[in-house]
């Protein structure tokens, strides 16, 4: 079975569900689609776009991702792109690989790119049009408009170190504690979600829809 992970920026996939990707990749084929280049809004050095992409490929291989797609839309400017273009980028991948399960970005935080990608995923995965049987959004550490309210938890007690090592490959994105994107904060969030679900370390998700597989 093929599983598609959709990210707005390179590193969303690791921060949101790096442990779960590693776990699923042992038995499933994992595809990653990254919508924006994730660098131009933060860095004046144009080489950072390629560095972020290289980090994505390296961390993805560590986690077991088998295929990568990069939309290369401008970072933090997805609201200037016609939604049809983003929709078609995702629809083309879904049509080609026919994933049964899709994970995407949340829409509750302060990053507008996440919300735009979330909404485009809903369009691309709409029932009766796509192959998708289950659609989830993952949790991203950061500042939010509304609390993330998960209804699914995944045990990553054996995979947490893979998640941390994968994120370390994104050297430019690691912040100092207590920033949400610090290594300690990432581990602490996994502990918090683990406490909620009776596990040592967990990643949390919101199930958007599910049809019988």
Beta strands, then each sheet from edge to edge (+ up, - down):
strand 1: 2-7
strand 2: 29-36
strand 3: 67-73
strand 4: 101-104
strand 5: 134-138
strand 6: 152-155
strand 7: 202-210
sheet 1: 3+ 2+ 1+ 4+ 5+ 7- 6+
end
